Amino acid sequence: MDEQQTAEFLRVVNSMSESFQSTMTKEERAMLSARRANEPDVVHYAAGSHEQAMLAFTADAMQTLADDIGSVLDQRMERAYRESLEAYYKAEELSRDPEHAHLMEHVEAMRRAHEKEYGYPPPSRES
C-alpha cells in the first residue's frame, strides 16, 4: 500500500470514527474516556520507513475504533438485557393477577426464549 492509499484509508477510518461517535451518549463517551485513561499519550512506531509507520498507525487507529465499537455495543447489549428482564419481571408480576392471567402465556414464551438463548431460565429478580 503506498502513502496515498494509506492516507486515504486513514481518512476513511477517521470518518467512520466520527460517524460512530455521533451515535454515542455522554455516558458512553465517558466510559471510553475512562478506559483510555491508562493508555499512553504517545506511541512510537519503530518501523523501517515512513510508509510502514503510517501503516502501523492506521492499523492501530482501526483497532481502536473496533475496540470502541465493541465496548459500546457490549454496554448497550447489557443495558437492553437488563431492561428486558425488567419487562419480564413486570409481566410475571402482572400475570399473577386474575385480571391479567392472559399474560402468563407471554411470560412463558419469554422464559423459553431466555432459556434457549442463554441456556438457563431468567434469573430471579433478587439476583
N, C-alpha and C positions, 0 to 999 in steps of 0.2 A: 504494500500500500504506500503510495507516495505521500508527500507532505500535504498536497492539496486534498487528496482523498481523506487523509487523517483529519484535517481541519474541518472538512465537510461532515465527517462522521461525528466529530466533537460538537459541531453546531447542532446536529440532529439530537444528540444526547442532551444537550443543554435545553433545546426546545421541548423535548419530552419531559425533562425535569421540571421546567416551568409549567407545563400543562398539568403535570401531576400535582405540583404544589398548589395550583389554583383550586384543586378539589379538596384540599386538606382543611381541617378545622384548626382553630387556635390550639386546642388541646393536642392534636396530632403533631402540629409543628413543635410544640413544647416537648413532647415525648421524643421526637427525633433530635432536637437540640440537646436534651439531656443525655441521649445515647451517644452523641458526638462529643460530649464534654471531655471525655477521656482520650479522644483521638489526638494525635499530634497535629499542630497547626501547619507544619511544613513537611512535605515528603520529598526526599531527594531521590531522583531516579538515576541509578547507576547503569547507564546504557552506553553502548558503543557509539551512538550517533544521535543527533537531534531528532531524527525520524523515529528511532527506537524509543527515545524518551517520550516523544509525543504519543506513540502507540501505547506505551505503558500508562501514561497519564489518562488517555482516553479509555483504556480498559478499566482503570480504577474508577473513573467517573461513571462508567456503565455499571460496574459492580456496586458502587454506592447507590445509584438510582435503583437497581434491582433490590438491594437490601432495604432501602427506604420503603419501596412499594410493598415488599414482603412484610415488613414490620407494621405498616399501616393497615394492610389487609388482614393480618393476624389480629390486630386490635379491633378492627371492625367486625370480624367474624366472632370474636369473643363477646363483643357487645350485643350483636344480633342473637347469639346463643342465649345470653342471659335474659334478654328481652323476650325471646321465645319461651324460655322456661317460665317467666312471669305470666305470660299469656296462658300457658299450660296450667299453672297453679291456680290462676283465677277461674279458668274453665272447670277445672276439677272441683274447686270450691263451690261454684255455682251449680254444678251438676248434682250436688247432694240435695239441693232444694227441689222438692217435687215439681215446682213450677218450671224448673229448668232441666228436668230429667232428660230432655231430648239432647242435651249437651254430652251426655255420657258416651254416646257413640263417637262423638268427635274427640273426646278425651282419650278414648281407647285407640282411635286412629293415630292420634298424636303420640301416644305411648309406644305403639307399634313402630311408627316411623322413627322415633328416637332410638328404640332398641335395634332396628335394622341398620341405622346409620352409625351408632356408637357401640353396639354390642351389649348394651345393658339398658335397663329402663331409666327413665328420667330420675335424677337424684331427688330425694325428699327435700322439701322446702328448707328444712333445718340445716342441710349440708352446706 
